[in-house]
Amino acid sequence: MTRSVPLRRLLVALLLSCTVLVSATACGDSGDSGSATGTGVSASASAASPSASTEKQRLAKTRFVANAGLAAGATYQWIVKPYRAGTFKKGAEGRTFALVKAGLAGGFAYNRLKAATENAKGDPLLSKAVAPLTAGIESLKGMATKLRNGQAGEGDIGAFESVIDSIKSAGKSVGAEVQDKVPSTSQLTG
């Protein structure tokens, strides 16, 4: 019985720190807004250079692929795979740890998908391909909490998979193919 009290305290502390981390990350500036005012270069000067525009588009695709790949990898590794293995079911061995990781992965994936949509705005074709998916990404906003509390069902897991597949398809349609990249545990926690 003495073991459950420290474990409970550890889990509460972990959940609280994850909540603070996810909310701080969601409220932070992504840094990809594209404004040039902070660098001392006027917007008209950067738009006048054709190579600057081309470079911005290339970097937008690269950033999109990186962020979407991390979201896809986290979703598959820590949400979809454990769910299909039955790790989220009551009484399953390692359930609590899997749920905490799934909650972290859900928040991380949502954050990276939001960053990917911001990155997509830097490329006209990618922007058009990703624009219809923003509502689906927004629908994932509270999913991390459902995962962490063990309330996510087949439909919720399917929603994550559907959004990830849509992002991958949109990227592929404009030449920005997204590959799953599993983030490290330290990337999940910040």
N, CA, C and O of each residue as an XYZ file, in Angstrom:
760
protein
N       0.825     -1.192      0.000
C       0.000      0.000      0.000
C       0.864      1.249      0.000
O       0.460      2.280     -0.537
N       2.051      1.172      0.596
C       2.901      2.361      0.635
C       3.395      2.738     -0.754
O       3.746      3.893     -0.996
N       3.424      1.783     -1.658
C       3.902      2.063     -3.013
C       2.883      2.895     -3.793
O       3.284      3.719     -4.614
N       1.585      2.709     -3.566
C       0.563      3.395     -4.352
C       0.531      4.897     -4.063
O       0.228      5.680     -4.963
N       0.830      5.310     -2.859
C       0.805      6.736     -2.548
C       1.894      7.491     -3.316
O       1.578      8.495     -3.955
N       3.161      7.059     -3.285
C       4.156      7.774     -4.076
C       3.872      7.698     -5.580
O       4.120      8.663     -6.303
N       3.362      6.575     -6.050
C       3.040      6.442     -7.463
C       1.919      7.409     -7.833
O       1.955      8.038     -8.890
N       0.940      7.520     -6.968
C      -0.172      8.438     -7.215
C       0.339      9.874     -7.257
O      -0.060     10.654     -8.122
N       1.209     10.219     -6.334
C       1.778     11.567     -6.322
C       2.594     11.832     -7.577
O       2.545     12.921     -8.148
N       3.335     10.835     -7.991
C       4.133     10.959     -9.206
C       3.237     11.191    -10.427
O       3.516     12.061    -11.251
N       2.170     10.416    -10.535
C       1.253     10.572    -11.665
C       0.567     11.929    -11.654
O       0.431     12.562    -12.701
N       0.134     12.384    -10.484
C      -0.502     13.704    -10.389
C       0.486     14.789    -10.795
O       0.136     15.698    -11.547
N       1.710     14.699    -10.307
C       2.725     15.687    -10.673
C       3.013     15.649    -12.170
O       3.158     16.694    -12.805
N       3.094     14.460    -12.723
C       3.344     14.308    -14.160
C       2.198     14.880    -14.977
O       2.431     15.593    -15.953
N       0.974     14.579    -14.595
C      -0.180     15.098    -15.324
C      -0.268     16.616    -15.235
O      -0.580     17.278    -16.225
N       0.002     17.166    -14.069
C      -0.035     18.620    -13.932
C       1.049     19.293    -14.759
O       0.803     20.316    -15.399
N       2.239     18.724    -14.747
C       3.314     19.315    -15.539
C       3.028     19.194    -17.030
O       3.359     20.097    -17.799
N       2.420     18.096    -17.443
C       2.058     17.923    -18.856
C       0.989     18.925    -19.262
O       1.040     19.481    -20.359
N       0.028     19.156    -18.387
C      -1.021     20.123    -18.670
C      -0.435     21.519    -18.830
O      -0.797     22.245    -19.756
N       0.453     21.891    -17.944
C       1.104     23.194    -18.035
C       1.926     23.286    -19.312
O       1.901     24.307    -19.999
N       2.645     22.234    -19.626
C       3.474     22.211    -20.832
C       2.629     22.346    -22.089
O       2.953     23.142    -22.969
N       1.552     21.579    -22.182
C       0.708     21.609    -23.373
C       0.042     22.968    -23.513
O      -0.032     23.511    -24.615
N      -0.444     23.522    -22.410
C      -1.103     24.828    -22.509
C      -0.098     25.922    -22.830
O      -0.421     26.847    -23.575
N       1.103     25.843    -22.291
C       2.122     26.852    -22.604
C       2.571     26.734    -24.051
O       2.813     27.746    -24.708
N       2.686     25.518    -24.553
C       3.090     25.304    -25.934
C       1.997     25.770    -26.881
O       2.289     26.361    -27.921
N       0.746     25.514    -26.537
C      -0.363     25.911    -27.407
C      -0.508     27.423    -27.466
O      -0.944     27.962    -28.483
N      -0.151     28.110    -26.393
C      -0.282     29.563    -26.359
C       0.935     30.274    -26.911
O       0.872     31.475    -27.173
N       2.040     29.572    -27.096
C       3.280     30.197    -27.550
C       3.226     30.583    -29.011
O       2.389     30.092    -29.769
N       4.124     31.465    -29.397
C       4.247     31.903    -30.776
C       5.040     30.855    -31.534
O       6.108     30.435    -31.090
N       4.518     30.430    -32.682
C       5.202     29.386    -33.449
C       6.437     29.902    -34.142
O       7.302     29.113    -34.521
N       6.545     31.201    -34.319
C       7.728     31.769    -34.942
C       7.714     31.626    -36.443
O       8.670     32.029    -37.105
N       6.647     31.058    -37.008
C       6.570     30.844    -38.439
C       5.547     31.769    -39.087
O       5.009     31.440    -40.144
N       5.269     32.918    -38.478
C       4.225     33.789    -38.992
C       4.624     34.467    -40.282
O       3.762     34.964    -41.007
N       5.903     34.500    -40.584
C       6.344     35.042    -41.853
C       6.546     36.545    -41.835
O       6.889     37.112    -42.872
N       6.351     37.219    -40.712
C       6.560     38.658    -40.692
C       8.043     38.955    -40.646
O       8.804     38.285    -39.948
N       8.438     39.947    -41.384
C       9.848     40.294    -41.453
C      10.145     41.534    -40.628
O      11.265     42.043    -40.673
N       9.173     42.033    -39.878
C       9.379     43.259    -39.134
C      10.384     43.094    -38.010
O      11.080     44.050    -37.667
N      10.477     41.916    -37.431
C      11.405     41.686    -36.329
C      12.851     41.644    -36.791
O      13.757     41.810    -35.974
N      13.090     41.431    -38.059
C      14.453     41.337    -38.546
C      14.964     42.657    -39.090
O      16.132     42.760    -39.467
N      14.107     43.668    -39.138
C      14.531     44.969    -39.635
C      14.420     45.068    -41.149
O      14.857     46.070    -41.716
N      13.864     44.090    -41.820
C      13.690     44.109    -43.258
C      12.226     44.382    -43.534
O      11.351     43.740    -42.952
N      11.959     45.314    -44.402
C      10.568     45.610    -44.694
C       9.985     44.496    -45.554
O      10.710     43.791    -46.254
N       8.670     44.350    -45.491
C       8.005     43.289    -46.236
C       8.162     43.505    -47.738
O       8.272     42.532    -48.484
N       8.176     44.749    -48.197
C       8.305     45.001    -49.628
C       9.702     44.640    -50.129
O       9.852     44.216    -51.275
N      10.722     44.801    -49.293
C      12.078     44.466    -49.715
C      12.250     42.957    -49.851
O      12.931     42.492    -50.765
N      11.637     42.190    -48.949
C      11.766     40.745    -49.053
C      10.921     40.191    -50.188
O      11.283     39.171    -50.776
N       9.808     40.832    -50.511
C       8.958     40.369    -51.597
C       9.552     40.709    -52.960
O       9.232     40.057    -53.954
N      10.411     41.723    -53.017
C      10.982     42.147    -54.283
C      12.003     41.153    -54.806
O      12.220     41.075    -56.015
N      12.622     40.406    -53.940
C      13.644     39.460    -54.347
C      13.006     38.122    -54.716
O      12.391     37.485    -53.862
N      13.139     37.680    -55.979
C      12.531     36.411    -56.354
C      13.156     35.224    -55.628
O      12.473     34.239    -55.348
N      14.444     35.310    -55.323
C      15.081     34.190    -54.637
C      14.593     34.080    -53.195
O      14.516     32.975    -52.659
N      14.264     35.202    -52.559
C      13.739     35.173    -51.184
C      12.384     34.480    -51.169
O      12.096     33.705    -50.256
N      11.558     34.747    -52.158
C      10.250     34.115    -52.243
C      10.385     32.615    -52.489
O       9.675     31.817    -51.877
N      11.284     32.237    -53.372
C      11.516     30.825    -53.658
C      12.052     30.108    -52.429
O      11.626     28.996    -52.117
N      12.983     30.742    -51.737
C      13.567     30.148    -50.522
C      12.500     29.980    -49.445
O      12.463     28.964    -48.752
N      11.630     30.986    -49.309
C      10.568     30.922    -48.309
C       9.629     29.751    -48.610
O       9.216     29.033    -47.699
N       9.295     29.561    -49.888
C       8.420     28.453    -50.266
C       9.094     27.110    -50.008
O       8.454     26.182    -49.514
N      10.361     26.997    -50.332
C      11.076     25.740    -50.121
C      11.140     25.412    -48.630
O      10.907     24.273    -48.226
N      11.455     26.411    -47.829
C      11.511     26.189    -46.388
C      10.135     25.896    -45.815
O      10.016     25.142    -44.849
N       9.106     26.475    -46.390
C       7.750     26.202    -45.921
C       7.408     24.731    -46.114
O       6.839     24.101    -45.222
N       7.751     24.186    -47.268
C       7.492     22.762    -47.518
C       8.322     21.885    -46.586
O       7.824     20.898    -46.043
N       9.579     22.247    -46.407
C      10.459     21.466    -45.541
C       9.939     21.462    -44.107
O       9.898     20.414    -43.462
N       9.550     22.609    -43.617
C       9.020     22.703    -42.255
C       7.701     21.948    -42.133
O       7.446     21.269    -41.138
N       6.870     22.079    -43.161
C       5.598     21.354    -43.165
C       5.842     19.852    -43.052
O       5.226     19.176    -42.228
N       6.738     19.338    -43.877
C       7.047     17.903    -43.878
C       7.588     17.466    -42.513
O       7.204     16.414    -42.003
N       8.470     18.264    -41.927
C       9.046     17.911    -40.620
C       7.977     17.884    -39.525
O       7.898     16.923    -38.760
N       7.164     18.924    -39.449
C       6.139     18.994    -38.406
C       5.058     17.936    -38.595
O       4.644     17.295    -37.629
N       4.603     17.750    -39.819
C       3.568     16.746    -40.078
C       4.122     15.337    -39.831
O       3.401     14.469    -39.339
N       5.381     15.107    -40.165
C       6.002     13.804    -39.923
C       6.098     13.481    -38.438
O       5.856     12.346    -38.028
N       6.450     14.474    -37.637
C       6.508     14.275    -36.182
C       5.120     13.984    -35.612
O       4.967     13.117    -34.751
N       4.110     14.712    -36.094
C       2.736     14.475    -35.632
C       2.283     13.066    -36.004
O       1.670     12.370    -35.194
N       2.587     12.652    -37.224
C       2.194     11.317    -37.681
C       2.908     10.231    -36.883
O       2.294      9.239    -36.488
N       4.186     10.418    -36.651
C       4.955      9.431    -35.894
C       4.467      9.299    -34.458
O       4.329      8.186    -33.949
N       4.207     10.419    -33.804
C       3.719     10.393    -32.421
C       2.345      9.735    -32.342
O       2.069      8.955    -31.431
N       1.497     10.057    -33.299
C       0.151      9.484    -33.304
C       0.197      7.973    -33.452
O      -0.471      7.247    -32.716
N       0.980      7.510    -34.397
C       1.040      6.068    -34.623
C       1.708      5.343    -33.450
O       1.186      4.344    -32.957
N       2.850      5.844    -33.012
C       3.647      5.145    -31.993
C       2.963      5.093    -30.632
O       2.984      4.056    -29.969
N       2.356      6.202    -30.208
C       1.865      6.267    -28.834
C       0.356      6.359    -28.684
O      -0.155      6.398    -27.565
N      -0.367      6.395    -29.806
C      -1.828      6.410    -29.713
C      -2.418      5.204    -30.437
O      -3.089      4.377    -29.819
N      -2.176      5.100    -31.729
C      -2.801      4.059    -32.535
C      -2.288      2.664    -32.164
O      -3.081      1.757    -31.911
N      -0.988      2.499    -32.132
C      -0.401      1.183    -31.860
C      -0.811      0.632    -30.481
O      -1.239     -0.520    -30.399
N      -0.695      1.420    -29.397
C      -1.125      0.886    -28.094
C      -2.629      0.617    -28.035
O      -3.071     -0.329    -27.383
N      -3.407      1.450    -28.718
C      -4.856      1.235    -28.713
C      -5.194     -0.102    -29.375
O      -5.985     -0.884    -28.846
N      -4.596     -0.350    -30.521
C      -4.851     -1.613    -31.230
C      -4.334     -2.819    -30.452
O      -4.886     -3.913    -30.566
N      -3.288     -2.627    -29.670
C      -2.741     -3.721    -28.863
C      -3.566     -3.975    -27.600
O      -3.322     -4.951    -26.890
N      -4.537     -3.110    -27.314
C      -5.386     -3.284    -26.146
C      -4.804     -2.724    -24.867
O      -5.293     -3.026    -23.779
N      -3.767     -1.915    -24.982
C      -3.107     -1.371    -23.794
C      -3.967     -0.348    -23.056
O      -3.740     -0.108    -21.870
N      -4.944      0.258    -23.720
C      -5.785      1.275    -23.088
C      -6.974      0.668    -22.334
O      -7.707      1.392    -21.660
N      -7.172     -0.644    -22.438
C      -8.309     -1.281    -21.780
C      -8.053     -1.404    -20.282
O      -6.915     -1.567    -19.842
N      -9.127     -1.324    -19.512
C      -9.001     -1.453    -18.059
C      -8.399     -2.798    -17.709
O      -8.783     -3.832    -18.255
N      -7.450     -2.768    -16.790
C      -6.793     -3.975    -16.329
C      -5.573     -4.375    -17.147
O      -4.856     -5.304    -16.775
N      -5.329     -3.685    -18.254
C      -4.178     -4.025    -19.097
C      -2.887     -3.606    -18.410
O      -2.836     -2.579    -17.734
N      -1.856     -4.406    -18.589
C      -0.557     -4.098    -17.994
C       0.030     -2.851    -18.658
O       0.075     -2.759    -19.884
N       0.473     -1.909    -17.855
C       1.072     -0.679    -18.364
C       0.063      0.335    -18.861
O       0.429      1.272    -19.569
N      -1.207      0.165    -18.501
C      -2.272      1.041    -18.991
C      -2.054      2.494    -18.594
O      -2.154      3.385    -19.438
N      -1.760      2.744    -17.338
C      -1.620      4.121    -16.857
C      -0.502      4.844    -17.593
O      -0.678      5.977    -18.041
N       0.631      4.199    -17.715
C       1.770      4.809    -18.408
C       1.432      5.049    -19.882
O       1.785      6.085    -20.446
N       0.746      4.085    -20.498
C       0.362      4.228    -21.905
C      -0.616      5.385    -22.096
O      -0.534      6.111    -23.086
N      -1.536      5.557    -21.158
C      -2.498      6.657    -21.257
C      -1.817      8.014    -21.087
O      -2.150      8.971    -21.786
N      -0.874      8.093    -20.167
C      -0.139      9.346    -19.972
C       0.656      9.680    -21.231
O       0.645     10.821    -21.692
N       1.340      8.689    -21.784
C       2.097      8.910    -23.020
C       1.178      9.278    -24.181
O       1.518     10.136    -24.995
N       0.021      8.635    -24.258
C      -0.934      8.943    -25.321
C      -1.442     10.376    -25.181
O      -1.617     11.079    -26.176
N      -1.677     10.801    -23.947
C      -2.102     12.187    -23.725
C      -1.035     13.174    -24.161
O      -1.331     14.180    -24.805
N       0.205     12.880    -23.806
C       1.319     13.739    -24.238
C       1.447     13.736    -25.764
O       1.642     14.782    -26.383
N       1.335     12.553    -26.354
C       1.447     12.439    -27.806
C       0.298     13.168    -28.501
O       0.496     13.776    -29.553
N      -0.885     13.112    -27.928
C      -2.029     13.819    -28.503
C      -1.824     15.323    -28.508
O      -2.094     15.988    -29.508
N      -1.346     15.859    -27.393
C      -1.052     17.293    -27.328
C       0.072     17.680    -28.275
O       0.010     18.712    -28.944
N       1.097     16.843    -28.325
C       2.234     17.089    -29.204
C       1.794     17.065    -30.669
O       2.166     17.942    -31.447
N       0.997     16.052    -31.040
C       0.546     15.922    -32.433
C      -0.323     17.113    -32.826
O      -0.181     17.654    -33.923
N      -1.210     17.516    -31.943
C      -2.055     18.684    -32.233
C      -1.191     19.924    -32.462
O      -1.410     20.679    -33.409
N      -0.217     20.121    -31.590
C       0.681     21.275    -31.708
C       1.471     21.243    -33.014
O       1.595     22.269    -33.683
N       1.999     20.094    -33.379
C       2.784     19.976    -34.622
C       1.895     20.124    -35.860
O       2.335     20.668    -36.874
N       0.647     19.646    -35.787
C      -0.267     19.831    -36.916
C      -0.618     21.299    -37.108
O      -0.720     21.776    -38.238
N      -0.802     22.012    -36.006
C      -1.061     23.460    -36.098
C       0.151     24.166    -36.708
O      -0.006     25.052    -37.548
N       1.357     23.779    -36.290
C       2.572     24.367    -36.848
C       2.690     24.032    -38.336
O       3.116     24.874    -39.127
N       2.320     22.817    -38.719
C       2.385     22.417    -40.127
C       1.433     23.251    -40.983
O       1.774     23.617    -42.108
N       0.247     23.552    -40.463
C      -0.682     24.378    -41.233
C      -0.153     25.804    -41.369
O      -0.354     26.450    -42.397
N       0.517     26.289    -40.335
C       1.151     27.613    -40.439
C       2.282     27.581    -41.463
O       2.440     28.525    -42.238
N       3.066     26.512    -41.474
C       4.139     26.367    -42.453
C       3.585     26.319    -43.864
O       4.176     26.878    -44.789
N       2.464     25.660    -44.029
C       1.859     25.503    -45.355
C       1.463     26.837    -45.960
O       1.385     26.954    -47.183
N       1.214     27.838    -45.141
C       0.821     29.154    -45.645
C       1.934     29.828    -46.441
O       1.671     30.764    -47.197
N       3.162     29.369    -46.282
C       4.288     29.942    -47.012
C       4.409     29.453    -48.445
O       5.202     29.997    -49.214
N       3.647     28.447    -48.818
C       3.674     27.903    -50.179
C       2.250     27.925    -50.730
O       1.350     27.335    -50.132
N       2.034     28.598    -51.861
C       0.664     28.743    -52.373
C      -0.050     27.416    -52.653
O      -1.219     27.261    -52.299
N       0.631     26.470    -53.274
C      -0.011     25.181    -53.581
C      -0.292     24.388    -52.315
O      -1.372     23.818    -52.160
N       0.662     24.353    -51.424
C       0.500     23.626    -50.169
C      -0.593     24.263    -49.322
O      -1.368     23.564    -48.669
N      -0.651     25.569    -49.335
C      -1.665     26.287    -48.576
C      -3.070     25.904    -49.039
O      -3.964     25.686    -48.222
N      -3.253     25.824    -50.349
C      -4.565     25.442    -50.898
C      -4.910     23.996    -50.567
O      -6.071     23.669    -50.324
N      -3.902     23.135    -50.558
C      -4.143     21.721    -50.279
C      -4.469     21.474    -48.810
O      -5.260     20.587    -48.490
N      -3.869     22.249    -47.922
C      -4.032     22.034    -46.479
C      -5.216     22.809    -45.903
O      -5.763     22.417    -44.872
N      -5.617     23.893    -46.547
C      -6.675     24.759    -46.018
C      -7.953     24.012    -45.619
O      -8.505     24.313    -44.561
N      -8.448     23.056    -46.411
C      -9.680     22.364    -45.998
C      -9.517     21.477    -44.765
O     -10.512     21.016    -44.205
N      -8.296     21.234    -44.339
C      -8.053     20.311    -43.227
C      -8.022     20.991    -41.861
O      -7.949     20.310    -40.838
N      -8.075     22.311    -41.828
C      -7.946     23.016    -40.549
C      -9.070     22.676    -39.576
O      -8.840     22.608    -38.369
N     -10.275     22.464    -40.082
C     -11.386     22.103    -39.192
C     -11.137     20.747    -38.543
O     -11.426     20.558    -37.361
N     -10.603     19.808    -39.309
C     -10.285     18.491    -38.758
C      -9.215     18.567    -37.688
O      -9.282     17.863    -36.680
N      -8.224     19.424    -37.910
C      -7.156     19.597    -36.922
C      -7.721     20.225    -35.654
O      -7.369     19.816    -34.547
N      -8.588     21.209    -35.808
C      -9.199     21.854    -34.636
C     -10.049     20.869    -33.834
O     -10.179     21.009    -32.618
N     -10.623     19.880    -34.506
C     -11.448     18.898    -33.797
C     -10.622     18.030    -32.848
O     -11.176     17.380    -31.961
N      -9.304     18.017    -33.032
C      -8.420     17.218    -32.179
C      -7.988     17.962    -30.919
O      -7.265     17.410    -30.089
N      -8.421     19.195    -30.774
C      -7.937     20.063    -29.689
C      -8.072     19.432    -28.300
O      -7.114     19.473    -27.528
N      -9.199     18.865    -27.961
C      -9.407     18.296    -26.627
C      -9.091     16.809    -26.539
O      -9.329     16.181    -25.508
N      -8.561     16.250    -27.610
C      -8.322     14.817    -27.656
C      -7.251     14.364    -26.659
O      -7.340     13.257    -26.128
N      -6.258     15.187    -26.402
C      -5.195     14.805    -25.468
C      -5.770     14.514    -24.083
O      -5.355     13.563    -23.420
N      -6.715     15.328    -23.655
C      -7.332     15.127    -22.348
C      -8.142     13.835    -22.319
O      -8.107     13.095    -21.336
N      -8.873     13.566    -23.405
C      -9.638     12.314    -23.472
C      -8.715     11.105    -23.427
O      -9.015     10.112    -22.766
N      -7.607     11.191    -24.124
C      -6.650     10.084    -24.122
C      -6.065      9.875    -22.736
O      -5.995      8.750    -22.242
N      -5.648     10.964    -22.116
C      -5.016     10.892    -20.801
C      -5.968     10.322    -19.757
O      -5.547      9.598    -18.855
N      -7.263     10.652    -19.882
C      -8.244     10.178    -18.910
C      -8.788      8.799    -19.247
O      -9.611      8.264    -18.504
N      -8.344      8.216    -20.350
C      -8.802      6.891    -20.738
C     -10.204      6.881    -21.311
O     -10.872      5.848    -21.283
N     -10.666      8.012    -21.834
C     -12.023      8.126    -22.356
C     -12.080      8.044    -23.878
O     -13.163      8.145    -24.454
N     -10.949      7.864    -24.535
C     -10.924      7.818    -25.999
C     -11.386      6.455    -26.487
O     -10.997      5.417    -25.950
N     -12.224      6.482    -27.516
C     -12.726      5.247    -28.104
C     -12.232      5.072    -29.530
O     -11.358      5.800    -29.999
N     -12.802      4.108    -30.194
C     -12.419      3.797    -31.581
C     -12.599      5.009    -32.494
O     -11.755      5.269    -33.352
N     -13.687      5.745    -32.313
C     -13.946      6.929    -33.143
C     -12.901      8.013    -32.944
O     -12.499      8.679    -33.898
N     -12.464      8.189    -31.708
C     -11.451      9.198    -31.413
C     -10.110      8.831    -32.040
O      -9.430      9.681    -32.614
N      -9.743      7.579    -31.927
C      -8.488      7.112    -32.523
C      -8.586      7.235    -34.038
O      -7.627      7.634    -34.700
N      -9.751      6.890    -34.583
C      -9.983      7.018    -36.023
C      -9.890      8.460    -36.496
O      -9.430      8.724    -37.607
N     -10.326      9.396    -35.654
C     -10.241     10.818    -36.022
C      -8.783     11.239    -36.167
O      -8.431     11.952    -37.107
N      -7.943     10.803    -35.247
C      -6.510     11.108    -35.341
C      -5.932     10.529    -36.628
O      -5.232     11.218    -37.370
N      -6.231      9.260    -36.884
C      -5.707      8.614    -38.086
C      -6.191      9.322    -39.348
O      -5.424      9.507    -40.293
N      -7.445      9.710    -39.362
C      -8.029     10.368    -40.532
C      -7.351     11.706    -40.822
O      -7.019     12.008    -41.968
N      -7.151     12.494    -39.785
C      -6.502     13.793    -39.972
C      -5.063     13.603    -40.457
O      -4.620     14.301    -41.369
N      -4.345     12.680    -39.863
C      -2.959     12.416    -40.276
C      -2.923     11.960    -41.730
O      -2.089     12.430    -42.504
N      -3.817     11.049    -42.109
C      -3.859     10.577    -43.498
C      -4.193     11.709    -44.459
O      -3.636     11.778    -45.554
N      -5.094     12.593    -44.059
C      -5.456     13.738    -44.907
C      -4.276     14.680    -45.094
O      -4.036     15.172    -46.197
N      -3.546     14.928    -44.025
C      -2.363     15.796    -44.114
C      -1.322     15.163    -45.032
O      -0.721     15.846    -45.860
N      -1.114     13.863    -44.882
C      -0.150     13.165    -45.739
C      -0.564     13.251    -47.204
O       0.270     13.499    -48.075
N      -1.844     13.048    -47.474
C      -2.340     13.115    -48.854
C      -2.200     14.515    -49.433
O      -1.810     14.678    -50.589
N      -2.520     15.529    -48.627
C      -2.402     16.912    -49.095
C      -0.952     17.239    -49.421
O      -0.673     17.865    -50.444
N      -0.040     16.828    -48.574
C       1.374     17.072    -48.831
C       1.855     16.352    -50.074
O       2.580     16.921    -50.890
N       1.452     15.104    -50.217
C       1.877     14.307    -51.370
C       1.357     14.903    -52.674
O       2.036     14.841    -53.699
N       0.169     15.475    -52.643
C      -0.429     16.031    -53.860
C       0.342     17.228    -54.412
O       0.213     17.561    -55.590
N       1.136     17.868    -53.573
C       1.922     19.027    -54.037
C       3.431     18.770    -53.952
O       4.227     19.707    -54.016
N       3.810     17.533    -53.811
C       5.231     17.185    -53.822
C       5.941     17.312    -52.491
O       7.170     17.382    -52.452
N       5.196     17.343    -51.399
C       5.796     17.417    -50.061
C       5.378     16.160    -49.299
O       4.513     16.208    -48.425
N       6.006     15.037    -49.644
C       5.619     13.759    -49.067
C       6.032     13.670    -47.598
O       7.184     13.915    -47.240
N       5.070     13.316    -46.767
C       5.265     13.236    -45.318
C       5.541     11.792    -44.919
O       4.773     10.889    -45.250
N       6.648     11.581    -44.204
C       7.003     10.276    -43.660
C       6.888     10.329    -42.140
O       7.221     11.341    -41.524
N       6.415      9.233    -41.532
C       6.319      9.176    -40.069
C       7.709      9.317    -39.465
O       8.653      8.649    -39.886
N       7.819     10.197    -38.472
C       9.068     10.363    -37.731
C       8.697     10.345    -36.254
O       8.073     11.279    -35.750
N       9.080      9.290    -35.574
C       8.714      9.131    -34.172
C       9.568     10.061    -33.323
O      10.794      9.947    -33.320
N       8.925     10.992    -32.595
C       9.691     11.880    -31.724
C      10.172     11.136    -30.489
O       9.591     10.126    -30.092
N      11.225     11.639    -29.896
C      11.714     11.046    -28.654
C      10.794     11.432    -27.513
O       9.987     12.353    -27.638
N      10.917     10.731    -26.413
C      10.106     11.043    -25.253
C      10.390     12.459    -24.758
O       9.484     13.151    -24.295
N      11.638     12.884    -24.855
C      11.975     14.240    -24.420
C      11.333     15.294    -25.316
O      11.018     16.385    -24.840
N      11.129     14.999    -26.601
C      10.431     15.928    -27.475
C       8.958     16.021    -27.092
O       8.357     17.089    -27.205
N       8.376     14.922    -26.644
C       6.980     14.942    -26.227
C       6.769     15.823    -25.011
O       5.774     16.541    -24.913
N       7.709     15.762    -24.094
C       7.542     16.501    -22.843
C       8.116     17.910    -22.906
O       7.992     18.670    -21.946
N       8.725     18.259    -23.992
C       9.185     19.641    -24.143
C      10.636     19.724    -24.129
O      11.193     20.815    -24.246
